[in-house]
Amino acid sequence: MERAGAAPIHKDPRRLRTKLRYLDMVLAKSTIVGIQETHGTVEKMRLELAQYRLQWRIFVSASANPNSGGVILFFRKSAFPSDARFLLEAIVPGRVLKVSVRTGNAVGKYGIFTTLPYPVTRWSELYG
């Protein structure tokens, strides 16, 4: 697994640019990308990631404390049918996301991303 360091959505603009350049390299060769320990608020994450919205469906979840946790999931739009509907559920806000993708009558659970170690006791909700 590749790692760019903690808190990709960084307060320091220079460090943020460095981390976004690294993210560009990861996204270039990926279909689904999950990032943990992003830190920050949902609004800040959406603002900093706006440049990716044309090619990616982006889901963010922040913890109550913006200095910890945070999850971002990227799904490359071109990898899914145009009628795909993405349904997001924050199982544990800022820690565990469940994304279901629906196309027509088919449903697939494509992404679960968690900050580890983090106790999840509701596995039936994740996989059920």
Secondary structure, DSSP 4 states (H G I P E B T S, - for coil): -----S-SS-SSHHHHHHHHHHHHHHHHT-SEEEEE---S-HHHHHHHTGGGTTTEEEEEE--SSTTS--EEEEEEGGGS-TT-EEEEEEEETTTEEEEEEEETTEEEEEEEEE-SS-----HHHHH-
